[in-house]
């Protein structure tokens, strides 16, 4: 249970960092193009969450046995079995952070609609 809370806490910290970056980008869009802050911030959050979930999915696939076997055949060297646990943890972190951002964007759209 402790590791689970640590994992969620880590994803929440990552989501806060992405929110700060999103606010900075939304302010730049507001100053440059006069697009309302809420609209540009929502779109930026959507893009960030989509990218994070795609990266998480790609890392999850990279850790699968079939993908590792193909990589071993193509590179002609043995891959470390410890890579699987590392890529699974990273995949989960990115996917959960992307989901948190997506849920935040959906909540923001529901409130501002």
N, C-alpha and C positions, 0 to 999 in steps of 0.2 A: 504494500500500500504506500509505503514511504517513497519508493522509486517512482510510482505512478504520480504522486503529488509533485515530486521533483520534476518529472517530465512535463506535466501541465504547467508548472510554474515557469519552466524554461521557455515553453511555447508562448506563454502570455508575455514574457519579457521580450521575445522576438516580435510579437504582434505590436507591442508598444513602440519598438524601434521603427517598424514599418509605418505605424501611424504618424510618428514624428516626421519621417521622410515624406509621407503623403501630404501632410499639412504644409510642409515647405513647398512641395511641388504645386499644390493647389493655390497657395498664395502667389507663386510665380505666374501661374496661369491666369489668376485674377488680375494681376497687375499688367500682364502682357496682352491678354485677349478679352478682358472684361467679362469672363464667364463666371457665373456665381460660384462662390466657394463651395457650397453644399453639393452642387452638381459635379464639379471637377473632382472634389475629394471622393465622392462616391464612385466615380469612374476609375480613379486611381486605385482605390481599395479593391475594386473588382479586378483590375489588371494584376495587382500584386497577388491577390488570393489565387487567381487562375495560374499565374506563373509558379507560385509556391506549390500548389497541388500537382502541377505537371512535373516539377522537379522531384517532388516526393514520390510520385508514381514511377518516374524513370529510375530513381535510386532503388525503389522496391523491386523493380524488374531486374535491375543490375545484380541484385543479391540472390536471385533465384538460381537453382542448381543448373537448369538448362542454359541460362545465359552465361554462367561461369564456365560450363563445359565448352560452349562455342568459343568463348574468349581464350580458353586454354588451347583449343585446337588452332585458332587463328594466330596466336602469338607463340605457340610451341613452347610454352613454359607453364609450370604449375602455379596456380594462384593460391594465395594464403586462405585457408578456411576461416580465419578470423575476420576477413573482410566482410563476410555475410552479416555478422552481428553489428558491425559498425555501420554498414549501409542500411540495415533495417532500422536502427535507431535514428539515423539521419533522415530516412524516408518518413518515419513516423513524426519526427519533429517538424519537418517541412509541411507535411500534410495537415497536421493539427493546427499549425500556425496559419496556414491558408484557410482552413475551415473557420478559425476564430475571426479572421478578417472578413470572410464571406458573410458570416452571421452578423458581424457588426455592420457591414454594408446593407444587408437586408433589413436589419432593425432600423437603421438610419433612413432607408427608403420608405419604410412603413410609417415612420414618425413624420417625415417631411412631405409625404404624398398628400 
